[in-house]
Amino acid sequence: MKILWTDGSAEPNPGPGGFAVIEVKSDDGMPVTLGSEEDSTNIRMEGKALIAAI
């Protein structure tokens, strides 16, 4: 079983946003995936992170 952490944000809200998915037990601690949008919201970035993790 993989355990993943997800997070996303936009600053300001709405504004430029990004998200990351990180595997908890990864040896290198590097993100599994990253993403961004020029015009987004916090909730949209959180949702994109969850979708990317699935």
CORLINMO-V795701 format. One record per run of one state. SS is the DSSP state (2 for helix, 1 for strand, 0 for the rest). FROM is the first residue (numbers start at 1). TO is the last residue. If there is no record, write none. Layout:
[[SS	FROM	TO] [SS	FROM	TO]]
//
This chain:
[[0	1	3] [1	4	10] [0	11	14] [1	15	23] [0	24	30] [1	31	40] [0	41	41] [2	42	53] [0	54	54]]
//
